[in-house]
């Protein structure tokens, strides 16, 4: 953890590769699926047209901004127009989406041609198939296939955010089926920069 920025290993690496691998212009239209985090605050100082959001409540309207200035977006139903976004950033969010394929389809819709999605997810590199931990049934009931796992949620710290999926290499088949023209994974390790875990992956997809 960096004592100055408050960013951990993974988030510092995301900034590193965002700068060197993707290199958005300072006026690029960038959407990041977080707003109450040190990463958002850091990027806000670098990019003029950065839009961040949190998931507030199931019945909140996409694009709604609460009295505290927090914008609500649902990854499965974004408020942006078709082709409005240059870069879509999502760090450890898709695993908490009940239907991640809808989220991928929405990402594809809002990206401009040639636009890029850049993300991290819980990733099981030893297997092809995704690991489905829970599914949301049509009647609204959650069916658990494994012991429920809840990760930290900055909006609802008292209850956390349920993890529905841990991803395998199947993720590339899913992205191709949505229509992305290219996708790749980056794995990294560097003692100088403090990137010590050898099983760390960043992902990028191009519309």
N, CA, C and O of each residue as an XYZ file, in Angstrom:
828
protein
N       0.840     -1.196      0.000
C       0.000      0.000      0.000
C       0.876      1.248      0.000
O       1.751      1.394      0.853
N       0.644      2.139     -0.946
C       1.411      3.382     -0.992
C       0.907      4.315      0.105
O      -0.286      4.614      0.148
N       1.783      4.783      0.992
C       1.334      5.644      2.092
C       0.925      7.038      1.635
O       0.283      7.764      2.393
N       1.281      7.428      0.416
C       0.956      8.769     -0.072
C      -0.389      8.779     -0.791
O      -1.248      9.611     -0.497
N      -0.571      7.849     -1.738
C      -1.805      7.825     -2.535
C      -2.890      6.942     -1.946
O      -4.064      7.108     -2.276
N      -2.516      5.994     -1.069
C      -3.486      5.045     -0.550
C      -3.814      3.937     -1.535
O      -4.777      3.197     -1.334
N      -3.026      3.810     -2.601
C      -3.287      2.809     -3.634
C      -2.474      1.549     -3.377
O      -1.281      1.613     -3.080
N      -3.139      0.403     -3.496
C      -2.431     -0.858     -3.300
C      -1.716     -1.287     -4.584
O      -1.764     -0.595     -5.601
N      -1.065     -2.421     -4.512
C      -0.310     -3.007     -5.619
C      -1.122     -3.022     -6.916
O      -0.670     -2.516     -7.943
N      -2.322     -3.604     -6.861
C      -3.142     -3.780     -8.068
C      -3.536     -2.452     -8.689
O      -3.490     -2.298     -9.910
N      -3.923     -1.488     -7.856
C      -4.387     -0.203     -8.382
C      -3.228      0.605     -8.963
O      -3.390      1.290     -9.972
N      -2.071      0.525     -8.333
C      -0.912      1.208     -8.892
C      -0.543      0.622    -10.251
O      -0.156      1.349    -11.165
N      -0.665     -0.694    -10.375
C      -0.383     -1.338    -11.660
C      -1.398     -0.912    -12.722
O      -1.043     -0.737    -13.887
N      -2.652     -0.747    -12.321
C      -3.677     -0.298    -13.272
C      -3.323      1.069    -13.832
O      -3.455      1.300    -15.034
N      -2.871      1.981    -12.969
C      -2.467      3.306    -13.426
C      -1.249      3.203    -14.331
O      -1.173      3.872    -15.361
N      -0.307      2.371    -13.946
C       0.916      2.176    -14.724
C       0.586      1.744    -16.153
O       1.071      2.341    -17.114
N      -0.243      0.703    -16.289
C      -0.552      0.189    -17.619
C      -1.532      1.087    -18.364
O      -1.505      1.139    -19.594
N      -2.386      1.785    -17.649
C      -3.267      2.750    -18.301
C      -2.427      3.817    -18.989
O      -2.734      4.234    -20.106
N      -1.383      4.250    -18.329
C      -0.513      5.294    -18.871
C       0.343      4.774    -20.020
O       0.447      5.430    -21.057
N       0.962      3.595    -19.849
C       1.950      3.129    -20.817
C       1.371      2.228    -21.906
O       1.902      2.193    -23.016
N       0.304      1.507    -21.614
C      -0.252      0.580    -22.602
C      -1.363      1.223    -23.416
O      -1.460      0.997    -24.622
N      -2.207      2.029    -22.763
C      -3.366      2.616    -23.433
C      -3.145      4.088    -23.746
O      -3.490      4.547    -24.835
N      -2.579      4.826    -22.812
C      -2.232      6.248    -22.980
C      -3.390      7.104    -23.482
O      -3.306      7.662    -24.577
N      -4.483      7.223    -22.697
C      -5.565      8.106    -23.113
C      -5.105      9.564    -23.169
O      -4.225      9.975    -22.412
N      -5.704     10.335    -24.068
C      -5.466     11.775    -24.072
C      -6.127     12.386    -22.838
O      -7.063     11.807    -22.287
N      -5.654     13.532    -22.410
C      -6.194     14.142    -21.195
C      -7.660     14.561    -21.357
O      -8.372     14.728    -20.367
N      -8.108     14.730    -22.609
C      -9.505     15.101    -22.837
C     -10.357     13.928    -23.314
O     -11.479     14.128    -23.779
N      -9.836     12.704    -23.203
C     -10.623     11.518    -23.578
C     -11.833     11.385    -22.671
O     -11.785     11.750    -21.497
N     -12.916     10.861    -23.222
C     -14.111     10.575    -22.425
C     -13.899      9.228    -21.756
O     -13.903      8.191    -22.419
N     -13.714      9.245    -20.435
C     -13.391      8.039    -19.683
C     -14.470      7.786    -18.645
O     -14.826      8.673    -17.869
N     -14.980      6.573    -18.644
C     -15.908      6.148    -17.593
C     -15.207      5.143    -16.698
O     -14.621      4.178    -17.189
N     -15.261      5.358    -15.393
C     -14.709      4.409    -14.433
C     -15.809      4.022    -13.451
O     -16.513      4.880    -12.917
N     -15.946      2.724    -13.221
C     -17.048      2.198    -12.405
C     -16.716      2.288    -10.914
O     -16.817      1.298    -10.189
N     -16.327      3.460    -10.471
C     -16.118      3.751     -9.055
C     -16.008      5.270     -8.907
O     -15.676      5.977     -9.858
N     -16.293      5.754     -7.700
C     -16.236      7.203     -7.483
C     -15.753      7.562     -6.074
O     -15.248      8.662     -5.851
N     -15.907      6.647     -5.140
C     -15.551      6.919     -3.746
C     -14.226      6.274     -3.368
O     -14.078      5.762     -2.258
N     -13.270      6.294     -4.277
C     -12.021      5.565     -4.066
C     -10.819      6.472     -4.306
O     -10.927      7.470     -5.019
N      -9.678      6.132     -3.718
C      -8.448      6.886     -4.012
C      -8.070      6.845     -5.492
O      -7.499      7.807     -6.006
N      -8.382      5.739     -6.189
C      -8.062      5.648     -7.613
C      -8.833      6.688     -8.403
O      -8.259      7.360     -9.261
N     -10.121      6.834     -8.130
C     -10.917      7.844     -8.833
C     -10.355      9.237     -8.573
O     -10.209     10.032     -9.503
N     -10.044      9.534     -7.330
C      -9.510     10.848     -6.984
C      -8.195     11.111     -7.714
O      -7.940     12.229     -8.162
N      -7.370     10.084     -7.831
C      -6.105     10.236     -8.538
C      -6.340     10.532    -10.018
O      -5.766     11.475    -10.564
N      -7.181      9.729    -10.665
C      -7.419      9.908    -12.099
C      -8.138     11.217    -12.396
O      -7.966     11.794    -13.469
N      -8.942     11.687    -11.445
C      -9.674     12.939    -11.627
C      -8.716     14.107    -11.860
O      -9.048     15.068    -12.554
N      -7.533     14.009    -11.276
C      -6.551     15.066    -11.460
C      -5.821     15.014    -12.785
O      -5.111     15.957    -13.136
N      -5.984     13.913    -13.539
C      -5.262     13.737    -14.796
C      -6.145     13.880    -16.030
O      -5.666     14.279    -17.092
N      -7.433     13.557    -15.900
C      -8.303     13.521    -17.080
C      -9.481     14.474    -16.906
O     -10.190     14.439    -15.899
N      -9.671     15.328    -17.915
C     -10.668     16.395    -17.823
C     -12.096     15.885    -17.956
O     -13.021     16.476    -17.399
N     -12.283     14.790    -18.692
C     -13.632     14.292    -18.964
C     -13.800     12.893    -18.363
O     -14.184     11.948    -19.051
N     -13.505     12.785    -17.072
C     -13.643     11.526    -16.345
C     -15.001     11.486    -15.648
O     -15.375     12.426    -14.946
N     -15.732     10.396    -15.844
C     -17.017     10.190    -15.176
C     -16.908      8.951    -14.304
O     -16.594      7.869    -14.798
N     -17.166      9.102    -13.013
C     -17.169      7.970    -12.101
C     -18.556      7.714    -11.557
O     -19.418      8.592    -11.597
N     -18.775      6.519    -11.050
C     -20.088      6.196    -10.488
C     -19.940      5.091     -9.458
O     -18.908      4.425     -9.375
N     -20.987      4.914     -8.683
C     -21.130      3.786     -7.771
C     -22.501      3.164     -8.023
O     -23.363      3.777     -8.652
N     -22.694      1.949     -7.531
C     -24.009      1.313     -7.588
C     -24.706      1.647     -6.278
O     -24.318      1.152     -5.220
N     -25.757      2.503     -6.348
C     -26.402      2.994     -5.141
C     -27.500      2.050     -4.652
O     -27.389      1.472     -3.571
N     -28.551      1.896     -5.442
C     -29.677      1.046     -5.071
C     -30.294      0.433     -6.322
O     -30.170      1.016     -7.399
N     -30.959     -0.727     -6.225
C     -31.547     -1.370     -7.406
C     -32.577     -0.515     -8.130
O     -32.723     -0.632     -9.346
N     -33.300      0.352     -7.401
C     -34.349      1.138     -8.031
C     -33.892      2.532     -8.444
O     -34.719      3.330     -8.885
N     -32.619      2.850     -8.318
C     -32.112      4.158     -8.731
C     -32.025      4.226    -10.255
O     -31.691      3.235    -10.905
N     -32.321      5.386    -10.819
C     -32.265      5.574    -12.260
C     -30.815      5.714    -12.718
O     -30.028      6.400    -12.065
N     -30.449      5.075    -13.832
C     -29.093      5.239    -14.356
C     -28.782      6.713    -14.608
O     -29.579      7.430    -15.213
N     -27.622      7.154    -14.143
C     -27.235      8.548    -14.299
C     -27.690      9.451    -13.175
O     -27.320     10.625    -13.139
N     -28.491      8.926    -12.252
C     -28.962      9.721    -11.114
C     -27.786     10.125    -10.233
O     -26.888      9.323     -9.975
N     -27.799     11.376     -9.775
C     -26.766     11.871     -8.868
C     -27.434     12.218     -7.546
O     -28.367     13.020     -7.509
N     -26.959     11.619     -6.466
C     -27.594     11.830     -5.163
C     -27.174     13.180     -4.558
O     -26.312     13.857     -5.119
N     -27.759     13.578     -3.438
C     -27.442     14.886     -2.850
C     -25.972     15.060     -2.468
O     -25.522     16.186     -2.259
N     -25.225     13.969     -2.376
C     -23.806     14.049     -2.021
C     -22.902     14.076     -3.255
O     -21.677     14.058     -3.136
N     -23.521     14.120     -4.447
C     -22.751     14.182     -5.679
C     -22.303     12.836     -6.203
O     -21.462     12.774     -7.100
N     -22.851     11.745     -5.661
C     -22.483     10.401     -6.109
C     -23.423      9.975     -7.237
O     -24.644      9.983     -7.082
N     -22.842      9.611     -8.351
C     -23.606      9.199     -9.519
C     -23.891      7.708     -9.457
O     -23.027      6.918     -9.077
N     -25.112      7.324     -9.833
C     -25.485      5.914     -9.880
C     -25.424      5.414    -11.313
O     -25.956      6.041    -12.229
N     -24.767      4.270    -11.494
C     -24.818      3.545    -12.762
C     -24.925      2.061    -12.461
O     -24.348      1.563    -11.495
N     -25.674      1.365    -13.307
C     -25.806     -0.085    -13.257
C     -25.071     -0.633    -14.471
O     -25.411     -0.280    -15.600
N     -24.077     -1.482    -14.271
C     -23.271     -2.006    -15.378
C     -24.122     -2.702    -16.430
O     -23.713     -2.799    -17.587
N     -25.313     -3.194    -16.042
C     -26.188     -3.886    -16.986
C     -27.148     -2.942    -17.693
O     -27.887     -3.359    -18.585
N     -27.140     -1.640    -17.292
C     -28.069     -0.672    -17.883
C     -27.488      0.729    -17.696
O     -27.938      1.487    -16.836
N     -26.494      1.061    -18.501
C     -25.799      2.334    -18.361
C     -26.604      3.473    -18.977
O     -27.417      3.254    -19.876
N     -26.374      4.688    -18.489
C     -27.117      5.850    -18.973
C     -26.472      6.499    -20.196
O     -27.063      7.407    -20.781
N     -25.284      6.061    -20.597
C     -24.567      6.723    -21.679
C     -25.159      6.374    -23.042
O     -25.771      5.321    -23.223
N     -24.961      7.288    -23.999
C     -25.412      7.057    -25.374
C     -24.506      6.046    -26.074
O     -23.392      5.779    -25.624
N     -24.987      5.499    -27.158
C     -24.180      4.580    -27.962
C     -22.915      5.300    -28.438
O     -22.989      6.423    -28.936
N     -21.764      4.659    -28.285
C     -20.520      5.210    -28.801
C     -20.039      6.471    -28.113
O     -19.258      7.225    -28.694
N     -20.483      6.719    -26.893
C     -20.132      7.970    -26.200
C     -18.776      7.903    -25.499
O     -18.151      8.942    -25.286
N     -18.309      6.719    -25.139
C     -17.158      6.564    -24.261
C     -15.919      6.126    -25.042
O     -15.991      5.246    -25.899
N     -14.785      6.752    -24.734
C     -13.508      6.349    -25.340
C     -12.870      5.183    -24.588
O     -12.352      4.247    -25.198
N     -12.912      5.251    -23.254
C     -12.288      4.227    -22.417
C     -13.210      3.886    -21.248
O     -13.716      4.771    -20.557
N     -13.414      2.612    -21.047
C     -14.274      2.107    -19.969
C     -13.357      1.363    -18.997
O     -12.699      0.392    -19.371
N     -13.319      1.827    -17.750
C     -12.460      1.232    -16.732
C     -13.312      0.584    -15.651
O     -14.250      1.196    -15.140
N     -12.988     -0.646    -15.307
C     -13.755     -1.365    -14.289
C     -12.805     -2.281    -13.528
O     -12.290     -3.252    -14.082
N     -12.576     -1.968    -12.263
C     -11.610     -2.720    -11.479
C     -12.291     -3.502    -10.368
O     -12.755     -2.952     -9.369
N     -12.330     -4.831    -10.591
C     -12.950     -5.775     -9.662
C     -14.429     -5.493     -9.435
O     -14.921     -5.579     -8.310
N     -15.135     -5.155    -10.512
C     -16.580     -4.896    -10.441
C     -17.410     -5.972    -11.130
O     -18.462     -6.348    -10.613
N     -16.966     -6.482    -12.290
C     -17.793     -7.396    -13.072
C     -18.143     -8.670    -12.307
O     -19.194     -9.262    -12.551
N     -17.296     -9.095    -11.403
C     -17.611    -10.287    -10.618
C     -18.787    -10.097     -9.692
O     -19.363    -11.071     -9.208
N     -19.156     -8.833     -9.436
C     -20.279     -8.525     -8.548
C     -21.569     -8.217     -9.313
O     -22.584     -7.859     -8.715
N     -21.519     -8.360    -10.632
C     -22.691     -8.102    -11.475
C     -23.440     -9.414    -11.672
O     -22.843    -10.439    -12.003
N     -24.748     -9.370    -11.466
C     -25.546    -10.605    -11.550
C     -25.463    -11.247    -12.936
O     -25.407    -12.472    -13.041
N     -25.454    -10.439    -14.000
C     -25.353    -10.954    -15.366
C     -24.196    -10.222    -16.048
O     -24.392     -9.172    -16.659
N     -23.008    -10.776    -15.940
C     -21.837    -10.079    -16.477
C     -21.892     -9.950    -17.996
O     -21.297     -9.024    -18.548
N     -22.599    -10.866    -18.695
C     -22.702    -10.751    -20.146
C     -23.488     -9.495    -20.540
O     -23.146     -8.833    -21.521
N     -24.518     -9.172    -19.794
C     -25.232     -7.913    -20.045
C     -24.305     -6.728    -19.833
O     -24.367     -5.741    -20.567
N     -23.444     -6.831    -18.823
C     -22.491     -5.753    -18.561
C     -21.500     -5.612    -19.721
O     -21.171     -4.495    -20.121
N     -21.022     -6.740    -20.262
C     -20.118     -6.679    -21.414
C     -20.829     -6.074    -22.621
O     -20.242     -5.275    -23.352
N     -22.088     -6.449    -22.833
C     -22.854     -5.905    -23.951
C     -23.056     -4.405    -23.806
O     -22.978     -3.669    -24.789
N     -23.315     -3.950    -22.592
C     -23.472     -2.519    -22.350
C     -22.146     -1.785    -22.572
O     -22.126     -0.695    -23.143
N     -21.054     -2.378    -22.125
C     -19.752     -1.766    -22.350
C     -19.484     -1.616    -23.845
O     -19.012     -0.574    -24.299
N     -19.787     -2.658    -24.594
C     -19.598     -2.613    -26.043
C     -20.466     -1.519    -26.663
O     -20.018     -0.799    -27.555
N     -21.689     -1.398    -26.197
C     -22.625     -0.407    -26.754
C     -22.127      1.017    -26.551
O     -22.165      1.823    -27.481
N     -21.661      1.337    -25.350
C     -21.323      2.735    -25.043
C     -19.939      3.128    -25.550
O     -19.637      4.319    -25.627
N     -19.084      2.156    -25.899
C     -17.767      2.479    -26.426
C     -17.856      2.927    -27.882
O     -18.657      2.409    -28.660
N     -17.028      3.889    -28.227
C     -16.917      4.292    -29.629
C     -16.182      3.195    -30.402
O     -15.499      2.379    -29.784
N     -16.300      3.148    -31.744
C     -15.491      2.210    -32.523
C     -14.004      2.446    -32.247
O     -13.513      3.570    -32.351
N     -13.311      1.390    -31.900
C     -11.910      1.508    -31.514
C     -11.701      1.823    -30.051
O     -10.567      1.842    -29.571
N     -12.799      2.073    -29.328
C     -12.707      2.334    -27.894
C     -12.271      1.088    -27.140
O     -12.359     -0.027    -27.654
N     -11.795      1.294    -25.904
C     -11.195      0.193    -25.164
C     -11.808      0.055    -23.775
O     -12.096      1.040    -23.095
N     -11.995     -1.196    -23.382
C     -12.394     -1.518    -22.015
C     -11.182     -2.112    -21.315
O     -10.491     -2.972    -21.861
N     -10.938     -1.647    -20.111
C      -9.742     -2.022    -19.351
C     -10.201     -2.400    -17.963
O     -10.834     -1.585    -17.290
N      -9.901     -3.631    -17.499
C     -10.528     -4.079    -16.269
C      -9.725     -5.161    -15.557
O      -8.810     -5.763    -16.119
N     -10.100     -5.384    -14.301
C      -9.618     -6.529    -13.536
C     -10.824     -7.249    -12.964
O     -11.869     -6.645    -12.726
N     -10.668     -8.552    -12.745
C     -11.704     -9.381    -12.127
C     -11.015    -10.467    -11.307
O      -9.835    -10.743    -11.524
N     -11.729    -11.088    -10.368
C     -11.185    -12.301     -9.738
C     -10.979    -13.359    -10.829
O     -11.933    -13.728    -11.514
N      -9.765    -13.842    -10.995
C      -9.418    -14.664    -12.150
C      -8.770    -15.972    -11.700
O      -7.818    -15.972    -10.919
N      -9.302    -17.088    -12.206
C      -8.785    -18.415    -11.905
C      -8.009    -18.884    -13.130
O      -8.593    -19.453    -14.053
N      -6.703    -18.652    -13.148
C      -5.925    -18.863    -14.367
C      -5.711    -20.337    -14.698
O      -5.249    -20.655    -15.794
N      -6.037    -21.248    -13.771
C      -5.837    -22.675    -14.039
C      -6.979    -23.302    -14.829
O      -6.868    -24.456    -15.241
N      -8.063    -22.582    -15.049
C      -9.206    -23.226    -15.708
C      -9.793    -22.346    -16.793
O      -9.629    -21.126    -16.787
N     -10.488    -22.997    -17.735
C     -11.136    -22.291    -18.832
C     -12.489    -21.740    -18.402
O     -12.773    -20.561    -18.612
N     -13.318    -22.576    -17.806
C     -14.688    -22.169    -17.493
C     -14.725    -21.201    -16.321
O     -13.946    -21.300    -15.373
N     -15.654    -20.265    -16.419
C     -15.886    -19.367    -15.296
C     -16.424    -20.156    -14.104
O     -17.083    -21.182    -14.273
N     -16.141    -19.673    -12.916
C     -16.624    -20.290    -11.690
C     -17.829    -19.477    -11.219
O     -17.678    -18.352    -10.741
N     -19.012    -20.045    -11.354
C     -20.244    -19.352    -10.986
C     -20.540    -19.621     -9.516
O     -20.852    -20.747     -9.130
N     -20.439    -18.587     -8.714
C     -20.648    -18.719     -7.281
C     -22.116    -18.550     -6.884
O     -22.575    -19.147     -5.911
N     -22.849    -17.728     -7.648
C     -24.263    -17.471     -7.346
C     -24.948    -16.991     -8.613
O     -24.302    -16.426     -9.495
N     -26.241    -17.212     -8.709
C     -27.024    -16.728     -9.841
C     -28.289    -16.066     -9.325
O     -28.861    -16.484     -8.318
N     -28.716    -15.024    -10.033
C     -29.957    -14.324     -9.708
C     -31.075    -14.924    -10.538
O     -31.018    -14.890    -11.768
N     -32.099    -15.476     -9.884
C     -33.210    -16.109    -10.565
C     -34.224    -15.068    -11.051
O     -34.251    -13.954    -10.529
N     -35.067    -15.415    -12.053
C     -36.062    -14.462    -12.569
C     -37.000    -13.912    -11.493
O     -37.497    -12.793    -11.618
N     -37.242    -14.689    -10.441
C     -38.138    -14.216     -9.373
C     -37.422    -13.327     -8.361
O     -38.014    -12.919     -7.362
N     -36.134    -13.024     -8.621
C     -35.378    -12.157     -7.730
C     -34.641    -12.892     -6.624
O     -33.903    -12.273     -5.857
N     -34.827    -14.193     -6.531
C     -34.140    -14.969     -5.504
C     -32.721    -15.285     -5.950
O     -32.490    -15.559     -7.128
N     -31.787    -15.250     -5.043
C     -30.395    -15.589     -5.339
C     -30.157    -17.053     -5.011
O     -30.420    -17.500     -3.895
N     -29.661    -17.793     -5.987
C     -29.298    -19.184     -5.777
C     -27.793    -19.273     -5.573
O     -27.023    -18.850     -6.436
N     -27.374    -19.813     -4.454
C     -25.949    -19.921     -4.126
C     -25.430    -21.301     -4.522
O     -26.008    -22.326     -4.163
N     -24.336    -21.303     -5.263
C     -23.704    -22.549     -5.671
C     -22.466    -22.859     -4.822
O     -21.933    -23.968     -4.849
N     -22.031    -21.858     -4.076
C     -20.888    -21.996     -3.180
C     -21.185    -21.144     -1.948
O     -22.177    -20.417     -1.900
N     -20.323    -21.248     -0.976
C     -20.444    -20.388      0.192
C     -20.423    -18.930     -0.263
O     -19.503    -18.540     -0.982
N     -21.405    -18.107      0.130
C     -21.441    -16.709     -0.331
C     -20.174    -15.951      0.054
O     -19.646    -16.098      1.156
N     -19.713    -15.150     -0.875
C     -18.544    -14.297     -0.615
C     -18.956    -12.847     -0.837
O     -19.540    -12.507     -1.866
N     -18.650    -12.013      0.119
C     -18.951    -10.585      0.032
C     -17.645     -9.799      0.122
O     -16.848     -9.991      1.040
N     -17.441     -8.907     -0.855
C     -16.270     -8.043     -0.848
C     -16.666     -6.644     -0.402
O     -17.850     -6.316     -0.335
N     -15.674     -5.826     -0.100
C     -15.924     -4.480      0.419
C     -16.705     -3.640     -0.585
O     -16.447     -3.689     -1.788
N     -17.656     -2.875     -0.080
C     -18.476     -1.974     -0.885
C     -18.413     -0.595     -0.240
O     -18.895     -0.426      0.880
N     -17.825      0.408     -0.926
C     -17.691      1.730     -0.303
C     -19.020      2.421     -0.030
O     -19.098      3.304      0.824
N     -20.075      2.022     -0.757
C     -21.392      2.633     -0.542
C     -22.130      1.950      0.591
O     -22.815      2.605      1.377
N     -21.991      0.613      0.680
C     -22.689     -0.166      1.699
C     -21.684     -1.004      2.491
O     -21.688     -2.231      2.392
N     -20.829     -0.355      3.270
C     -19.790     -1.108      3.989
C     -20.341     -2.089      5.012
O     -19.643     -3.017      5.421
N     -21.595     -1.889      5.429
C     -22.181     -2.775      6.429
C     -22.569     -4.123      5.862
O     -22.623     -5.108      6.598
N     -22.845     -4.187      4.547
C     -23.295     -5.459      3.975
C     -22.381     -6.005      2.892
O     -22.466     -7.190      2.569
N     -21.512     -5.182      2.320
C     -20.608     -5.658      1.287
C     -21.321     -5.930     -0.032
O     -22.516     -5.672     -0.177
N     -20.560     -6.459     -0.989
C     -21.080     -6.730     -2.325
C     -20.879     -8.203     -2.658
O     -19.760     -8.714     -2.617
N     -21.981     -8.880     -2.990
C     -21.940    -10.310     -3.282
C     -21.151    -10.583     -4.554
O     -21.309     -9.881     -5.553
N     -20.307    -11.599     -4.514
C     -19.551    -12.021     -5.688
C     -20.313    -13.137     -6.402
O     -20.562    -14.196     -5.826
N     -20.680    -12.890     -7.663
C     -21.420    -13.874     -8.452
C     -20.488    -14.780     -9.265
O     -20.782    -15.960     -9.457
N     -19.365    -14.230     -9.742
C     -18.535    -14.970    -10.692
C     -17.054    -14.764    -10.424
O     -16.614    -13.642    -10.172
N     -16.281    -15.851    -10.479
C     -14.840    -15.785    -10.640
C     -14.554    -16.260    -12.060
O     -15.094    -17.279    -12.491
N     -13.724    -15.544    -12.779
C     -13.581    -15.764    -14.208
C     -12.411    -16.673    -14.542
O     -11.379    -16.676    -13.871
N     -12.613    -17.456    -15.623
C     -11.554    -18.249    -16.222
C     -11.285    -17.723    -17.622
O     -11.742    -16.640    -17.988
N     -10.527    -18.512    -18.413
C     -10.177    -18.076    -19.765
C     -11.399    -17.982    -20.677
O     -11.313    -17.421    -21.770
N     -12.515    -18.518    -20.246
C     -13.785    -18.381    -20.976
C     -14.119    -16.927    -21.266
O     -14.854    -16.630    -22.208
N     -13.584    -16.029    -20.465
C     -13.889    -14.612    -20.616
C     -13.595    -14.124    -22.032
O     -14.277    -13.223    -22.521
N     -12.588    -14.704    -22.702
C     -12.261    -14.264    -24.059
C     -13.300    -14.750    -25.075
O     -13.602    -14.047    -26.039
N     -13.839    -15.936    -24.862
C     -14.942    -16.399    -25.708
C     -16.155    -15.487    -25.541
O     -16.831    -15.151    -26.514
N     -16.420    -15.093    -24.301
C     -17.565    -14.221    -24.019
C     -17.403    -12.866    -24.705
O     -18.354    -12.348    -25.291
N     -16.217    -12.300    -24.633
C     -15.968    -10.993    -25.251
C     -16.100    -11.068    -26.768
O     -16.635    -10.150    -27.390
N     -15.616    -12.152    -27.365
C     -15.734    -12.334    -28.815
C     -17.194    -12.431    -29.220
O     -17.595    -11.867    -30.238
N     -17.998    -13.148    -28.425
C     -19.413    -13.315    -28.757
C     -20.172    -11.987    -28.675
O     -21.169    -11.801    -29.373
N     -19.711    -11.077    -27.837
C     -20.343     -9.751    -27.729
C     -20.010     -8.891    -28.935
O     -20.815     -8.051    -29.337
N     -18.818     -9.093    -29.524
C     -18.441     -8.336    -30.707
C     -17.106     -7.626    -30.626
O     -16.691     -6.997    -31.599
N     -16.416     -7.705    -29.492
C     -15.108     -7.050    -29.380
C     -14.148     -7.623    -30.419
O     -14.099     -8.834    -30.637
N     -13.379     -6.728    -31.060
C     -12.493     -7.155    -32.144
C     -11.190     -7.762    -31.637
O     -10.555     -8.553    -32.335
N     -10.796     -7.395    -30.430
C      -9.555     -7.912    -29.874
C      -9.652     -7.876    -28.354
O     -10.367     -7.048    -27.790
N      -8.934     -8.771    -27.702
C      -8.871     -8.784    -26.238
C      -7.600     -9.495    -25.826
O      -7.158    -10.430    -26.493
N      -7.016     -9.054    -24.732
C      -5.788     -9.683    -24.264
C      -5.642     -9.504    -22.761
O      -6.286     -8.655    -22.146
N      -4.773    -10.335    -22.190
C      -4.482    -10.278    -20.763
C      -3.026     -9.873    -20.568
O      -2.157    -10.222    -21.366
N      -2.781     -9.143    -19.510
C      -1.430     -8.746    -19.126
C      -1.160     -9.305    -17.739
O      -1.934     -9.070    -16.811
N      -0.072    -10.041    -17.594
C       0.364    -10.461    -16.271
C       1.675     -9.769    -15.970
O       2.457     -9.503    -16.884
N       1.932     -9.472    -14.710
C       3.058     -8.600    -14.393
C       3.683     -8.968    -13.050
O       3.027     -9.496    -12.152
N       4.959     -8.674    -12.953
C       5.712     -8.830    -11.704
C       6.895     -7.886    -11.776
O       7.567     -7.813    -12.805
N       7.161     -7.158    -10.692
C       8.296     -6.243    -10.665
C       8.648     -5.933     -9.217
O       7.826     -5.394     -8.475
N       9.861     -6.271     -8.819
C      10.255     -6.007     -7.442
C      10.466     -4.512     -7.180
O      10.201     -4.030     -6.079
N      10.941     -3.785     -8.189
C      11.193     -2.355     -8.017
C       9.895     -1.596     -7.749
O       9.861     -0.693     -6.914
N       8.836     -1.963     -8.455
C       7.555     -1.276     -8.306
C       6.657     -1.923     -7.247
O       5.558     -1.439     -6.977
N       7.130     -3.007     -6.657
C       6.331     -3.654     -5.618
C       5.213     -4.513     -6.155
O       4.220     -4.730     -5.460
N       5.343     -5.017     -7.388
C       4.345     -5.920     -7.967
C       4.833     -7.347     -7.729
O       5.519     -7.919     -8.576
N       4.486     -7.913     -6.599
C       5.100     -9.170     -6.174
C       4.291    -10.415     -6.522
O       4.877    -11.478     -6.726
N       2.987    -10.319     -6.595
C       2.161    -11.505     -6.815
C       2.244    -11.933     -8.278
O       1.947    -11.138     -9.169
N       2.637    -13.158     -8.533
C       2.814    -13.621     -9.923
C       1.505    -13.983    -10.602
O       1.508    -14.274    -11.798
N       0.386    -13.976     -9.889
C      -0.902    -14.342    -10.483
C      -1.814    -13.124    -10.623
O      -3.017    -13.208    -10.377
N      -1.238    -12.008    -11.013
C      -2.015    -10.793    -11.200
C      -2.248    -10.568    -12.681
O      -1.322    -10.661    -13.488
N      -3.506    -10.267    -13.040
C      -3.867    -10.091    -14.443
C      -4.654     -8.794    -14.625
O      -5.528     -8.462    -13.825
N      -4.326     -8.078    -15.684
C      -5.135     -6.976    -16.178
C      -5.663     -7.394    -17.549
O      -5.005     -8.142    -18.272
N      -6.848     -6.908    -17.900
C      -7.466     -7.292    -19.163
C      -7.825     -6.049    -19.981
O      -8.170     -5.001    -19.435
N      -7.735     -6.196    -21.283
C      -8.105     -5.111    -22.189
C      -8.870     -5.701    -23.372
O      -8.515     -6.758    -23.893
N      -9.930     -4.997    -23.788
C     -10.703     -5.397    -24.974
C     -10.937     -4.176    -25.845
O     -11.157     -3.074    -25.341
N     -10.890     -4.374    -27.141
C     -11.034     -3.292    -28.123
C     -12.306     -3.506    -28.917
O     -12.557     -4.608    -29.404
N     -13.115     -2.462    -29.051
C     -14.342     -2.567    -29.842
C     -13.997     -2.520    -31.331
O     -14.891     -2.594    -32.175
